[in-house]
Amino acid sequence: MSAVKYETVIGLEVHAELKTLTKIFCSCPTEFGGEENTHICPVCLGLPGVLPVLNKKVLEFAVRAGLALNCEIAGFSKFDRKNYFYPDLPKAYQISQYDLPICKGGRLEIETNGEKKTIGVTRVHMEEDAGKLLHGGASITTSQYSLADYNRTGVPLIEIVSEPDMRSAEEARAYIEKIKAILEYIDVSDVKMEQGSLRCDANISLRPVGSTKLGTKTEIKNMNSFRSLQKAIEYEVTRQEDILEERGTIVQETRSWDEEKGVTVSMRSKEAAHDYRYFPDPDLVPIVVEPAWVDEIRAALPELPEARRQRLVDELGLSLYDAGIITGTRAIAEFFDRVVSQYNEPKIVANWIMGELLRLLNANNLEISDCKVTPDKLAALLKYQAEGTISGKMAKAVFDEMFATGNEPGAIISEKGMVQISDEGALLAIVGKIIAANPQSVADYRAGKEKALGFMVGQIMKETKGQANPGAVTKLLKEKLDALS
């Protein structure tokens, strides 16, 4: 076994579909899930006699993404033709950007294992998506045939290319998680990885520790989950280490991730830039971006995840962990802010969102946008609990009912007869009854056994079907028992 130790070098290419209503160069809809080959026209199919026209919203979204990733926005850029043949590419070329992208020179800070690190963003460029192949077998490598659906052809993409600054699968996962959150916050993509609107290619190489020369890389294509990305990188690093340990040679190639087998599989040799024969697209004029327009877009950017997380820590007193969960998506962060605006107890609100709300959303595979519990309703429920109208246990039962039906908490409390008993006069009678019925527990308490007190509180709660105020019960019970002493 060789004594040489290797350093992993990873760069990611993240492709994000933009949430425009129409495609990048034509008026076909971008809606996901239509019947195969129904969202197409002569422009996106590249038929003779038609010309592409740039959708200005695509340019705006690309600039917005570049600003959020701390990039320089180019005043002058252009589109190029990337020439290659593949069945899902009807024109036999893809309209993309090569040497003059719209954004370049950005950076993004990630955190893994408590350590922060800055990852360089080489470029963000615009391009059109290819179509989709529906394979006849379990995967591309096992299929006897494939069918082509061109609905996705021409859907606008931005490609975010990182510097090779990542050194582990964990760092790569943290990077794409951060990208996903930012794109969602600035509202340029729905980032639904399961639908392919956010996917990632990973370039991986190894080099001896201390070396500055990059090793031969392999590219793993089209991973659309955080788990797949991390597992595929971990496998590929081990595969390359084994080859190098045996004094073998890494082949520059494109590989795919076989989720079922947990391995990467060779697809084809890896192309270099000159293989694509890039040249400026003659049908599209260069793009000139005015600085004043860029300033308008910059001014309209929302609070980004990192700034929002820090605000929740600094101004509202949440822990970094809690703030990280709450700001994980823009929808949850905005839900939190709306609840706190009506019930100003940030820690309590955060606990309910992280506990009850996310538990039920995950269990039912729902997004927060699909949830019947609105911020107004959750705030009202928490007020009922704070006022002592209902206990904590009752509040959770009411919340479950709200989640299922969408009914107002007050209506549920009234309908279920769940009003908490806090009246001392009513509780004293029950306390006296339980003391009289449990002489042994009274004796145990007087002998210093605190568990006896808990037992009698439980008996009172059982007697009142959980409606007694636990705090009031404990106070009155202790007073009565101490008086007996």
N, C-alpha and C positions, 0 to 999 in steps of 0.2 A: 504494500500500500504506500503510495506516494505521501511525502510529508508536506507537499505544497497545499496551502490553504487558498481558497478562492473567494473572491468578492463578487456578489451578485450585482448586476447593473440592469436596471429596468427603466424603460420609457413607455409611456402609454399614449395611444391615439384614441381619443374619446369622440364618438360620433353621436350628435344629438339632433333629433328631428325637431324642427321649429314649429310652433303651434300657430302657423298662419292658416287662414281659411282656404287658400288656394296654393297651388304648387309654385315653384321658384320661377318658372319661365312661361307658364300658361295658366289658364283659369280653371283647370280641373280641380275638384275638391281634394283636400288632404285627409278627409275623414277616414278613420281606421275601421276596418271590418266590412267593407262593402263586398258585394259579390265579385268574384275574380274577373279582372279585365273589364270593369265597368267605369272606372275613374280614369279614363285615358282619352287622348285626342291625338291628332297628327303631330302636334308640337312635341309632347312628351314621348311619343314613339319615334320621333326623328324622321318622319316621312318627307319625301321631296316637296319643295315648294313652300315650306313654312319657316318662320323665323321666331326665335325665342325673344321674350321681353322680360327684363328683370322685375320681379315683385319688390317694390321699395320696402315693404315691411320686412322682408328677409334681410336687407341691408341694415335696417334699423335694429333688428334683433341681434345681428352679428356685432354691431358696434356696442350695443348694450352689454353683451356677453364679454366683449373685449375689455370694456371699462371695468366691469365687475372683477375681472381677472388681472387688473392692473397692467393692461397692455397699452402699447402705443398704437393709436389709430392712424392708419395711413391716409394721407390726403389724396393719394393716387394709387389705385390698384386696378387689376384687370382679371378677366376670366381666361382660363386656358382649357384646351382639350387634352384630356388624359386618355390616350389611345390603348385600348386592349380589348380582346374578344372574350366574352363570357355570355352564356345564354340569357342571363337576366339583364343584359345591357343592350337594348334594341338598336342603338345608334353605332355600337362598337366603339364608342368613346364616351367618357363622362365629362361633363362640364364642371370644372373645379378651378382652383387657384394654385399657382405654382410659385413663381419667384417673387410675385408682388401680392401677398395676402393682405386682407383688410386689417388684420391686427397682428402684432408681433411683440416679443420682448416682455411678456408678463411674468407673474409670480404668484404662488399660492402657498400659504402656510398650513402645514398639517401637524398633527400631534399623535404620537404613538408611544405607549408605555410612559406617559408623563413627559416625554421629550418633544420639543417643537423643532420643526425643520422646514426650510423654504425650498419649494420645488419650482424650478423655472418652467415657464410656459413659452415654448418656442414661437408658436403662432396659433392664431384662430383664423380659419378660412371658410368661405362659403362653397358649397357644392351641391349638386343634385344627387338624390339617392338612386340606387339601382332598383331593379324589380326584385321579386322574391321567388326562389325556387322551392317548390313543394316536392319533397323527395318521396319516392315510392317505397323506400325502406325505412328503417329506424334512423339512419343517418346518411349523410352524403357518401360516406365510404362504403356503405352496405347496400345502396339502392341500385336497382337495375334501370331505373328511369327517373326523370324529374319533370315536373310541369312548371311552366312559367306564368306568374301572375304579375302584370305590369302596373297594377294600381299604385304601387309605391314609387314607380319610376317618376322622377322629377319632384318628389317631395323634398322640400328644402332642408339641408343639413348645415350644421357647422361642425367642423372637425377641430378639436382642441389637441394640439400636439405638445407633449411635455418634453423637457430636457431629460436625458438619462440620469436623473438625480435620485431615483429610488433604489434602495438597497435590500428590500425584503418584500414579501407578499403582503405583510401587514401594512407597510407604507403605501403600497399600490392601492390596497383597499381603502385606506384612509383618504388617499388622494381622490379616488373616484367618488367616494361618499361625499366629500367636500364639493366636488364639481356638481354632483347631482343636487345638493342642497342649494348651491348658488343659482343654478339655472332655474330651479323651481321658484326661488325667492324673487328673481328678476322677471319671472313670468314669460320666458321665451320658449320653454319646452314643457310638456307634461311629464317628461322623464319617466315614463312607464316602461321599465326595463322588460317586463313580461310581454309587452307588445312590440319590443324592438326599437322604441323611440329613444332609448339611450343604450348604447352598446360600446364595447371596448375591444381594441386590439392591443396586445402586450408584446413588446419587443424585449427579449431577455438574452443576456450574454453573461459569461463568467470571465474573470481575469484573475491572475495571481494577486494576492493581497500586496499592496504597495505599488502595483503597476498602474500607470496612467493610460495605457493603450487599451482601447476597447477590444473585447473578444468578438468572435463570430456570433452573430445574433440569429435567433429564430423568432418568428412572429406567430403568436397564437391569435386566431381571428374570431371576431364576433361573439364575445362573451357578454351575456345579458343578465348577469346577477353578480352581486358582490361575492357570494360564496364560490361561484364557478371561477371567477377571476383569481381569488386567493388560492383555491385548490389547484387550478391549472398551473399557476406560477410555481407553487411549491413542488408539484410533480416535475415540471420542466427543469427547475434548478437541480433537483436530484438526478434527473436523467443526464443532464449535461455534466454534472460532477462525476457520475459513473463513467461516462465516455472518456473524460479527461484523465481520470485516475488510471484507466486502462491504456493511456497513451493513444487514444483514438482522436478523431478529428470531428469537430462540430460542423455540420453542413448548414449553410445559410438557406433556410427554407421557411415556407408557411405551413403551420400545423393547425389542426382543429382540436377542440377539447371534447372528448367522449365522456359525457357526464356519467353514463351508466357504468362504464369500465373504470373511470377515474384515471384516464391516461390521455396524453396528447398523441395525435395521429398525423403522420406526414400527409400533406395535400399536394404540394407542388414546390418547385424551387422558388426562392424569393427573388422578385424582380428588383432591379435597381431603377433609379429615376430615369436614366436614359432609355430603358426598355419601354417606357410609356410614350416616348416621342412627344413630349409636351410642346405645344405651340399656342400662341394667343388665338382665342376663338374669334374668327373673322365676322361672326354674326352679332357680336355683343360689343358695344362701345366701352372704353375704359370708364372706371368709376372715379369721380371726383367728389370728395367729401369736404364740405365747408366746415371750418373749425367751430363756427357759431352753432351749427346743427349738433355737432358732437357735444358742445357745452350744454345744450338743451337736454340731450339724452342723459348726460351725466347728472344734471340737476334733478332729473326725474327718477333716478335710481332709488329704490326703497332701501331701508335699513337691511344690511346684509347679515347672514347668520352669525358671524363672529362678533360684530358690533352689538347685535341684539343679545347674544348670550352674555356679553360683558355688562350690558345695561341691566339685565336681570340680576346679575351678581352684585353690581355696585349700587344700584338704586333700590332694588327690591329685596336684597338679602338672601337670594337663593344660593345654594351651593353650586359649584361649577358643574357637578354631575347633573343635578336637577335642571339647571339652565340649559345644559347640553341636550337633554331629552326634550325639554319643552321647545327648544328652537330647532329640533331635528327636521321639521318641515314647517314651511310658512303657515300652512293651514292650522297646525296645532298652536304655533306661537300666537297667531291672531286670535284663536279661540281663547287662549289663556289671557291675553290682554283685555279682551271684552268682558270676561268674567271678573277679572280684578278691577275693572273700571266700575263695577257694580257692587262688588264684595271685596273690600280692600284688605284681604289677608292672603298675600301671595303664596306663602308656604302651604297653607291649607289648600288653596286652589291647585297648586302644583301637585300635591299629594293625590288629590282626587283625579286629576287628569292622568297622571302616571299610573295610578292604581286602577280605579274602577273604570274610567273611560277607555284607556288603552287596552285594558284586559278584555272588555267586551267587544271593542272594535277588532282586535286580533282574533278573538274566538269566533267572530262572525264574518271574518275576512272582509271587513268594510273599511272604507275611507272615512275620514271625519266629515267630509262633505255629504256623506250619505246618512250621517247620524241624526236621529230624531231628537236627541238632547241638544238644545241650543245653548249658547252661553247665558242667555237670559234665564232659562229654566234651571241651569246648574247654579247660578248665583242665587236664585230664589230658594232653592233647596238648602243651600248652605246657610242662608239667613234663618230659615226655619230651625235648623239644627242649632245655630248659635243662640237663638232666642230661647231655646229649651222646649220648643213646641214638639220636637221629635228628638229621639236619642240617636247616637251614631249608628247603632244597629238598624234602627228604623230608617234612617237616611239612606243606608245602602239598599234596603228593600225598596224604598221609594224610587231610588235611582234605577234599579233593575226594571221596575215597571215603566218609568219614563223612557228608558232605552227601547223597550219593546213596543210601547204604544205612542210615545210622543206627547202624552198628556201632561198637563201642568202639575207641579208637585203639590200645590194646595188642593187640587181636585182629588188627587190620589190619596192624600192624607185624610181628607174628609170621607171619601168613599170607603176606605179601609178601616176607618175608626182608629187611626194610628196616633191620635194626639197623646203626647206624653203627660203623665200625671205628675205635676210638680207641687200641687196644693198640699201644704203640710198637714192640714186637718185631715184630709183624705188618707194621706200616707201614714199618719200616726196610728190610725185604727188598724191598718194592715200590719204595721211594725209590731204593735202590741199582740196581735193574733199570732204572729210567727214566733215571738219570744215565748209566749205561753205554750206553744205547740212543740218547742224544742228545748226542753230543760237541760238535756245533756250538752247541747251546743253552747247554751248560756254558761254552764259550768266550765266547759273547755275554754271559752273566751276569758272568763274571770281567772282561769288558771294560766293565762298568758298565751294561749294558742290562737294566733291571729287567723289561722285558716277557718276557725269556727265563724268568724265574722263574715268571711266570704261565702261560706255555706248559707248563712241566713240571708245575706243579700240576694243570693241566687233563688232562695225560696220565695222571697218577696217579689222578685222579677217574674217568677213562675206564676205566683198568685195573681199578678196584674197582667199576665200575658205579654210581658216585656214592655209595658207602657209606663211603668214607674220611672221617674228620673233617677238614674243610678247614683248620681252625686248626692241628691237630696236624701235618698234612702240610706246611704252609708252614714251621712251626717246624723240623721235622726236615730238610726239604729245604735250608733256609738253613744250618743247622748243618753238613750234609755238604758243601755247596758252599763255604762259607767255610773249612772245614778243608782243602779242596783247594788253596786259595790259599796 
